[in-house]
Amino acid sequence: MLGHIEIVELVRYHKLKHNRKKAAVNGGAAHNYDHDHDHDFDQDLENSDADDPFDDDSNHINGNGVMHSKAEDETPLQADEIYDTLAQLVAAGVVETVSSSMFQSPQDLKASIEHECAQEFPNGVRGAKVISEFDAMVKSQIKAIGAERIMTKRKLQESALYEPSNIKRRKLANGGMSNGFAGDSGGSILRDEPNTVVRLNFDKCLVELRNQRLAEHADDFVGETTAQVYAALLASLCKKVYRCQHDQHTIMTGEEEESYFRGVNVTTEEVFDHLSSDVDVSVGIGTASEEDIDIRFGEKIRKYPPQVQGSRLQGSLDAGDEILGSDDEEYDPTGERPKAHVNGKNGWTAHNGDHSEDGPSSRAEQIYQMRQHLLILAEAKQQFVRHCGRNEWTVDFGPLVQHLRYAELDTMIEDSFGRQGLRLTRILRENGKLDDKTLPAMALMRKPDVHVKMAEMEMAGFLEVQEVPRDNNRAANRTMFFWFFDEARTLRRVLDNAYKSMVRCMERLEVERYNKKHVVELLERKDVQGHEEDKLRGDIYDEYLQLVDMEKKLLSQVSRLDDLVSIFQDF
């Protein structure tokens, strides 16, 4: 695909390609879509080659034997739908507008700004006062460039109505608009700027992928309903998160800079507004009596993020707060259960999560039940959520992603070296360098078994050893051997192996396609696509199924390796 494209060109290509495929499926000609575009433009599309980046009607096998055309969807795609969808993507930050400054590296851009600002000081940038003014001018210019980049996005958000809570209210009011915009649709704003160039915002896409991965990780530990609440919290929180990683050269807007240095948090009501109405928050939580619950501990506010030590968060929740100087007595009283109330119309009582069939649970009761899921996430060993203030929640992505990396590493080590290898690795990760004479006692293993297992993991690159001689003779019996876990080196090796494995999988896929090129050539015929079982001979169809199965396995492995790369490098 192209890296960037004008909005009007993207809409035209997408609309014509979509509607032309519908016409072909329905057996009709090109009269199923309107012809409000140029004749030359039609000719360009009709004569497009197989390498057309906009042509998603490719001839590759998709893993299930079904080609891309779908006869069941016969509704022509209108330009307004494309504009409105694109407006939602721009407002969400997934797609961004392109400016000329984006084609420069952050270092070159800053250097050019400094050169321009230096011309305002003919006597040179000398002295503390002048240097301070110069730095302020450079910073102001950089912020102006950042604000220019998000001008269209801000216009769409202000025009509005992109907020999910506003969407819900609008649906209740008239049931009409469901595209996230009211009044003048977001698509009309983009229509007024047809020559604006857009591209994918990969930083924001990584944020969304990280949210998805963290929600799946939470599902493994705390259950489906709590994970859905967690996904709603991440969706609400990450409206204020613009990228997964920052460096000193990152160009940030004022809002992004504030969220980076001050952190972001959301209220319980914001999380509830993002939660789907299909989620039943009354399930997935315990039924302990209020007398058995320490409300002050459960609702304790933790102002500071946890510290990672080894493969776990430092100490328990209380110990971590004491180390960081948090107030142990501060807690959130807003989380106490609302008083029981009776609905005068139906006579139902909302208390302890039990509701009669005559009426739904109230908003207050649902928020209380959702808070219990948030507290479960906050009290989990992984600390998915931190209760950072009264009715406020945040996510410490750094320690959480670190825990996710350790979990993936532990899985790899256990699969390769068994439980004993995993035990030794965790001991070294949490205690640092250890003498080979100390390890057997700590791991509860025999000394020969420890030496064999450590040698295996050293050869694989997961552990390192340092030799420290006791004297100048450097004799083996007068040398201490310290084993340790080098996290940075291990991650580099894992990433290197992952990339090599992905390349091998793609090369193997090309070989398999080459070996069955006679099948691939048949699949490229238009009369065969979508009718493989009917059109292909028995032996050819069997080879086709074998190729599909092999392609599915290889691409699944590539996808899994790509997920590993995201965890170890991108998140």
N, C-alpha and C positions, 0 to 999 in steps of 0.2 A: 504494500500500500504506500501511497505518497505520504510524506511527512506533514505537509500542509496544503491547503486548497482554499479557494474563495468559496464563500457560502453559496452564492447563486450557482456556481459550477457543480458543487457537491449535490445540491438539491436537484438540479436538472439530470445529472447522471443517475442518481439514485431513483428518481421518479421514473425515468424512461426505462431503465433496466428492470425495475420491479414490474411495471405495467406490461412491458414487452414479453416477459416470461409468463405473465398471467394470460396474455392473449395467445401465446403459443400453447399453453396447457389447455385452454378452452377450445382450441381448434380454430380460433378466429384470426383475423389480420390485425393490423395496427389501429383499428378504429375503436378499441376498448380504452383508449386514453386520449387526452386532448393533445392538440398540436399547436400549442402556443409558443413553440420554440422555433429557432431558425432552421431553414432547410439544410444549411451547411452543418449545423449541429447534429441533425438527424443522420446525415451522411457519415459524419465522424463516428457516430455510435454504431451504425449498421456495418461499417467497414472496420470496426475495431478488431484488434488481433487478440490472440489467446493470452497475451501478457498484459492486457488491460487491467490496471489495478482496481478498477471499480467493478469489474465483472466478477460477481460472486458465483456465477454458474460454471464453476470449474468442473473438470472431468475426473478429479481424483476420487478415490473410493473413500467413503466417510466412515467406514467401520461397521455399518449395519446393512449395507447393500441397497440403501435408498438414496437416490440422487437428490439434488437440492430442490428441484421443482416440486411443488405441492399443489395438487389439483383442488384440495379442499378449501384453499384460501383464494377466492375469486374476486374479492373486492379490490378495485383499483386503488392505488395509493395516491392521495391527493397531496399537492405541494404544501397546503396548510398544515397537514399532519407532520410533514418533515420539518417545517419551520418550527412548529410548536415543540416537537421532540428535541430538536437541536437547541432551542431556547432553554429547555429544562436542563440539558447537559451543560450548557454554558453557565447557567445560574448555579448549578451544583459544583462547578469547577472541574468537572471531568473533561470538558472541552474548553480550551482557552483561545482567545484571540491572539494573533501574532503581530508583533511590532518589530521594527528594524533592529532595535536594541537586543532582541533575543538571539540574533545571529552572531553576536559577540560573546566571547567567554566572559564570565564575571570579572576576571582579572583585567582583561583588556578594556572592558567597559569602565571599570573604576579608574584605570590609568588615563583613559581619554577624558573622563570627568575631572580628574585632578589636573590634567593639562589645561583644560578650559578654565577651571577656577584659578589656576596659578596666574593666568593673564590678568586677573583682577587685582593682583598684588605686584605692581611694577618694581617695587623695591625688594622683592623676594619674600619668601615665607620664613621669617626669622622672629624669634621672640615668642614667649608663651602666649601672649594675647593674640598675636597674628596667627599663630598655629592653631589656637582654639577657634578663631573665626574661620580659618581655612577648612578645618575639619567639619565645622558646622555647615559650611556651604556645600561641601562634598556630600555630606550625609543628607542634606535637604534635596540635592539634585538626584541622588539615588532613590530617595523616597518618592520623588515626583515621577521618576521612570517606573517605579513599581505601581504607583497609582494609575499611570497611563495604561499599563498592561491590563488592569482589571476594570477599566472604565465601562466596557460593555456588560461585564458581569454585574457590576454594581447597579447599572441602569436597569437590568432585568430584575434584580432582587428588590430594588426600590419600587419598581412598577407593580411588582409583586406578587405578593401573593404566592410566592414560591414556598413559603413556610408550610410544612405539613399540617400544622394546626389550623392554618387558614384554609387549607384545602378541605379538611374535614368539615369545618363550619360552613363552607360554601356548598358542599354537597348536601348538608342538612337543609340549607336554605332553599335551593332551587333544584338540586339534583342534576344540573345541566353540565357545567364545566368540570372536567376532571383532569385537565392537563397541567394544573398547578398555577394558572394565571387567570385573572378575571379582567373584565372590562376589555381594554385593548390587549389582546393576547401577546405573549412574549414573542410569538412568531412575527407579529407585525413590526416589532422593534428591529428584528433581524432583516426584515424585508426592506426597511429604510436604509440599511447598510449592506447592500448585496455584495459589495466588493471587499468586505472584511475577510481577512484570511484567518482560518482557524486550524487548530491542530489538537491532538490529544495531549492532555496534561498528565504526563506519566507519574508525576509526583502525587497527584490526587488519586490516580488509579491505584498506586501502591498503598495509599492510606485505606482505600476501600477494600483492597485485597487483604490487608493486614486485619481489618475489622472482621472479615469473613473467617480468616484463619483463627483468630482469637475466640470468636464465637464457637467454632467447631471444637477448639481446645477446651473451652468451658463446658461444652456439652458432654465431653468425655468424663468430667469430674463431678459436675453438679446437676446434671439432668437437663432434659429438653426445655422445660418451661423456664427454668432459671436462665438457661442459655439464650432463650428468646428475649427475655428481659435485658440480658447483657447486650445482645445485638441492638436493641432499641437505645440503650444508653450510649453505645459506641456511635450509632448513627447520629444521635443528638450532639454528642461531644465533638465528633470529628467534623461538624460544620465549621468549627473554629480551628481545626488542625489542617494545615495546608501541605505538609510534607512529612515523611517519616524521619528523615535525617537532615541536619543542617551542618553547614561548615562556615568558616569565616568569610567566604566569598559569596555566600548566598544573598541574592537581592531580595529583600523583604519589604512588604508594605507596612504601614503603621500598625494595622490590625495584626498582621502576622508577627511583627516584632513584639507586640504586647503579649500575644498568646505564647510566644516562645519563651520570653523572659519571666512572665508572671504566671504562666501555666493556665490551663483552661479547666473549667468545672461546669457542671449543669445541676439544675435543681430537680427535685423529685417530680414536680409537675411537668417539666420539659421532657423528662424520660417517659412519663405516662402519655403525653401527647404523641410521642413517636411510637408508642406500643400499639401493635395491631389489635383491633377489637376482637379478633379471632382467638387471641391468647387468653386462656383461662388462668388467671393469676392465683386462683384459690387452690390449685393443685401443685404438688411438688414441694410443699413445705410441711414441717412437722406439726404435731398437735399437742405440744407440751402446754401444761397449764401456766398461767401467768406467774404463779408462785414459784415455779421452777426456773424462771428466766431472770437472769441478772440484767435488768434494763440498762443500768449504768455501764456495764461492760459491753453489751450488745450495741448500744448507741454511742459508744465512745468516739470522739472526734480525734482523728490523727492528722495533724497539720503537716507533717513532714513525710516525704517518701521513704520507703524502706531501703536499707543498704544491702547489697548483694555480697555475700561472703561465701566463696566456694560455689557450690551448686544450689545453695538455698538462701533464703532471706535471713538476714542476721537475727538470730534469737527468735523468741516468740513475739507476738504482737506487743505485749506489754513491755518486754525487755527492749525491743527496738525503739519504742516511744521514750523510754527512760534514757536510752543512750543519746537520743536526739533532743532531749530536753522538753518533750511535750508535757502538757498538763494532764496528769492522770485522772483528775477529777472532772474534767470538762466532758460533757456528753450532750447529746441532742435530745431534748425533751419533746420535740415535735413528732418523734416516732412512736409515742405512746398511743395505745389503741383508742380510737374515738369512742365516746360513750354510746351505749346502745340507744337506738332511736326507733320510733314506730312510725310507719307510714300511715297517715290518716286515711288514705283512700283505700288501700288494700289490707291494712292491718298487719303488715309483715314486719318482723323485727330483724334488723341487721346487727348481729352480734356473734362473735367467734366464727365468722365465716359461714354461718348457717342462714340460708334465706329460703323463704317459702316460694312456691311456684307462682304466686300471684304478682310478684314484682322483682325486678332485677336488683342486684346489689348497687348501693350508692357509689358515687365517685369517691367519696372519702374512704369508704371501706375497701374499694378496689386499690386505691393508692396505698392504703395501709398494707394490704396483702402484697402489693408489688414491692414495697419497702422491705418486706421479709426476704424476698429474693435478693434484693440488693445487699442486705446484711449477710446473707449466705455467701455471696460473692466476696464481700469484704473480709469475712472471717475464714475463708478458704486458705489452705496452705499456700496456694499460688498468689493470693491477694490480687484477684482480678480487678477489684475496685477498692478505692480508699475513701472513707467517709471523712472529707476534708473540712467540713463546716456544717453549720446548722442547715439542714435540708439541702446540703450540697454534696456532690460526688465527683470524683475524678478518677482517672486511670493513669498509673505510672507505667508508661509504655516501655521505658528503658529496662527496669528490672523484670517486667513481664516477658518481654521478648528475649531477654537473657535466659529466663527460666525455660522458655520454649526451645531455645537453642540447646540448652543442656538436656532437655527431654529427648530431642532428636538425636543428639550425640549418644545418650545412654542407650537408646534403641539400637543404634548402629553397633555400639561396642558389645551389647548383650548378644546381638545376633551373630557377631563374629567371634567373640571370646567367651561367651557364656556368663553366668552369674558371678563367677569368681573374678573374671576380668573387670566386670562392671563394679564390683565391690572395691577392688584395688584402685580403680580410677577415681571413684568417689572419695576414697580416703585421701588420696594425693591431692585432689582438687580442693578439698576442704582444709587440709593441713599444710599444704605447701611441700617443700622438700623434706624427704624422710630417708633415713639410713635403711639399707636393705636388711639390717638386723632388727629394726623396729617393726617393719611391715608385717612379718608373719604373726606376731602377737596381736597387732591391731586388726588384722584381717581374719584371725582365727584359722590360719592355714599352715600347712607344713612348709618349712623353708624351701625344700626342693621344688614343691609345686609353685611357690611364689616366684622363684627364679625362672622357671620355665615359662610361666604366664607373662611375667614382666618382659622377658626376652621376645616373646611373640608380639606383644603390643609395641615394643620399641621398633621392631622390624616393620610393623605396619604404620609407624609414625604417630601413634597416639600418646606415647610416653617418651621421656628423655631421661638420660642418666648423666650425672656429673661426677667425675673422679677427683677426689681431694686427697693427695698423698700426705701421710703423717710426717715424712722426712724427705730428705733429698734423694734417697735411694729409689723411690717410686716403685718399691716392690709391691706385688699384688696383695701379700698378707699385711702390708703396712699402708694400705689405701682404703679410704672410705668411699663408698658408692652411694650417692644421693639420687633418688628417683624423684621426678617431679612431672607435673602435667603442664605443658606449654599450650595455653588456650589459643593464642593468636596463631601459632604455627600449625596447630591441629586444624583450626578453621580454614586456613589457607590450603592445607593438604586436602581437606574434605571438598572444598570448592573446586580445586584442581581436578580431583577425581570425578566430581559430578559433571564438569564440563566435558572431560574426556569421554565419559560414559554416554553423554548426550550425543556427541559427535559419532561415536561408534554405532549407536542406535540408528541415527539418520543414515549413516553409510550402509548399514545392514538393510535398511528399508529400500534404499536405492538398488542394492544388489538383488533383493527379492523381486522388485518391480522389473528389473532388467531380465531376470530369469524367466519371468512370465510376461514378457512384453507382448506376446501374441494375444494374451488375454486383455492387457491394458489397451491395445489398439482396438479391439472389439468394443471395449467399454466406451471409447471415445465417439462411437457412432451415435448419432442422435436417436435413431430408431431403437437402439438397445437400452439407452439410459432410462432407468425406471422400470424396465421390463426384462431384467436380466434372467429371471427364472424361466420366462416364456421364450425368450429369443435365443438363449445360449444352449448349445448342445450339452448333453449330460456330463461328459468328461470335462468340457470347458467350464461348465458351471461348477463342478467340484473344485477345479483349480482356482476359480474365482473365489469360492468360499474359503479356501485355504489362504489365499492372498489377503482376504478381508480379515481373517483371524490373526494372521501374522502382523498385519498393519495395526490392528487394534492393540495387540500386546506391546508392540514397539512404541507406539504413540502414547500408550498409557504409562510406560516406563519413562518416556521423555517428560511427560506431564508431572510425574512424581519427582523426578530430578529437578525440574524447574521449580517446584514448590520448595524443595530443599535449598536451592540457590536463593530464593526469596527470603527464607527464614535466616540464613547465615549471612546474607549480604545486603539485601534491600530493606528489610524491616528495621 
